[in-house]
Amino acid sequence: MTAVFDQPETEPEAPSETPLDASFLTGLNADIQVRADSIAMPKVSVNRGGFHLRLEDGRLRIDPLELKLAGGTVKASATAQPAGSQCHP
């Protein structure tokens, strides 16, 4: 599987100061695994990569995220949970 992200370069938008209503996440559960042999993006070529995303009762966890690029490996994990019914993006 090859993922291609080809978007024109634009100025990044400033983060919104308006809270994001994340209350809908509380009722959702998901377990998603994505793997790709290559990922093509402007100026970056990833040889192999993937992530495991879990959403359980409003808590989002990405563990692990792993990318093979530039002769090395990037590994990361992240967890996010709204402090109430709203969170900032």
N, C-alpha and C positions, 0 to 999 in steps of 0.2 A: 504494500500500500504506500502510495506517495501522496503527501499533502502539499498543495501549492498555495501560497499566499502572495498574490501579486496585486498590491494596491498602490496607487499613486502616493508619492510622498507629500504630506500636508503638515501644517503646523499642528501640534497636539493641542487639544482643547484644555482649558483650565478645569480643574475639578469643580464639580457642582457643590455649592454650599447648601443645597436643599437635601434634606435627609431622604434616603431611599426607603420606601415602605417595603420591608422584608418580612412582614408577617405571614405572607403566603408560604414561606420556606418551612414554617413550623409543621405544616401538615404534609410535607413531602419527604420521601425517602428515595434514595437512588444509590446505585453502585455501578460505576462506569469505569471500564479499563480501555485505554486507547494506546495502540502501538503502531509505529510507522517505520518502514525501512529507510525512508528519506523524507525530509521536509525541506521544501525550497521556498525561501523568502528572499526579498531584495537584500543584497549585501551579506546574507548569512546562509550557509549551507549546513544543515544538520544531517549527519550520516545515519543516525538511528535515534529514536526517541520514543517516549511514552509517559503516561501518567495513570494513576489510579485515583479516581475522584469518588468520595463518599459523602452523601448528604443524609443526615439522620436527625430528625426532629429539629431542624433549623441550623444544625451545626454542619459546616462544610469543611471537609478535610481533603487535601491533596497530598498523598503520601504513598509512594514516592513519585517525584517528577525527575526524570533522567533523560539527558540529552548528550549525545556523542558529537562533539564538534571541535574543529581546530586542533585535532590530535589529542584531545582530552575529554573529560567527562564532567558534566555539570549535574549535580544532584541537589534536590531541594525538597522541602515539605512545607505545607502551610495549613493553618487552621483558622477559620473565621466563624464567629457566632455573634449575631446581633445582640446588643445589650438590652433590647426591648423589642418593640414591634418595628422599630426603624433603625437603620444604620447608614453611615455615610459611605458612598462608593469610593 
